[in-house]
Amino acid sequence: MKNIQSITSAANPLIRLTHAIVHTQRRAAKEGLFTVEGLRLAEMAAASDGKIRHVLVTEQVLRGERGHALADSMLERDLPVYLVTEKLFSTLSDTDSPQGILLVMERGKVHSLDTLLSGRRADEAPLLIALDRVQDPGNVGTILRTADAAGASAVILLCGSADVYSGKVVRATMGSLFHIPFAAGISTEELIRFAGDEEIDLLAAACDANAKPHFSADLCRPAVIVFGNEANGASEELLRVSEHIYIPMRGRAESLNVATAATAVLYEALRQRLYT
């Protein structure tokens, strides 16, 4: 394959940088970079507006039709593509079953609350999901993916939530990271002020005497729906200023996973907005 260079040494500066980004979140944030691993995610990343710094591939992925075509397309775009050994790639991979392709990308510009709704349609009432210290990367990624699928306007990650650009979150989004607008590192006070300024009602998932079933809540109106920390729920500060909703359960389960709860509410909002 033309223009593809080989790297064999773990001491190569590019390999050392990639290793640091994969395995050290603080270094990744400092460099403003993140990694995308796996063939399907790499295809989606390559089709997005995201900026790719460099690409690492193995002989195995190049032997496949899709991998070969993807590497060719990136070489045609003058992106630096490097061939590495399976052994070297395994030291860089953050997955149990490496697929032999890894992209190092620049972290996109994270929206501020002021710009979060700039791309929405004027005739659609905003529907936002806010995550209050949701720390499990799988939950955060799944919620981003579901918010994208259900047509939510954006996702707001409050301080203490998992890093959107961590490898596990990126994989759990299954490409929705490149589609759904999000703001991160937002304080509780900023969220409350934003909702007030934009005249968007705050709702919070909570199980208490004041909560109503999510089926009976008006989810057609402009709304920010807050889902709290896996162990402790939403903060008292947010609960004080929010309308409380809960998801009815008929079985003996104590509670729902936060990503499952968000899915139920998002699709009830979709039903109310499009199918009633």
Stockholm file with secondary structure:
# STOCKHOLM 1.0

chainA/1-276         MKNIQSITSAANPLIRLTHAIVHTQRRAAKEGLFTVEGLRLAEMAAASDGKIRHVLVTEQVLRGERGHALADSMLERDLPVYLVTEKLFSTLSDTDSPQGILLVMERGKVHSLDTLLSGRRADEAPLLIALDRVQDPGNVGTILRTADAAGASAVILLCGSADVYSGKVVRATMGSLFHIPFAAGISTEELIRFAGDEEIDLLAAACDANAKPHFSADLCRPAVIVFGNEANGASEELLRVSEHIYIPMRGRAESLNVATAATAVLYEALRQRLYT
#=GR chainA/1-276 SS CTTCEEECCTTSHHHHHHHHHHHCHHHHHHHTEEEEESHHHHHHHHHSSCCEEEEEECHHHHHSHHHHHHHHHHHHTTCCEEEECHHHHHHHCCSSSCCSEEEEEECCCCBCTTTTTTTSCTTSCCEEEEEESCCCHHHHHHHHHHHHHTTCSEEEEETTSCCTTSHHHHHHHTTGGGTSCEEEEECHHHHHHHHHHTTCEEEEECCSTTCEEGGGSCCSSSEEEEEEBTTTBSCHHHHHTSEEEECCCCSSCSCCCHHHHHHHHHHHHHHHHHCC
#=GC SS_cons         CTTCEEECCTTSHHHHHHHHHHHCHHHHHHHTEEEEESHHHHHHHHHSSCCEEEEEECHHHHHSHHHHHHHHHHHHTTCCEEEECHHHHHHHCCSSSCCSEEEEEECCCCBCTTTTTTTSCTTSCCEEEEEESCCCHHHHHHHHHHHHHTTCSEEEEETTSCCTTSHHHHHHHTTGGGTSCEEEEECHHHHHHHHHHTTCEEEEECCSTTCEEGGGSCCSSSEEEEEEBTTTBSCHHHHHTSEEEECCCCSSCSCCCHHHHHHHHHHHHHHHHHCC
//
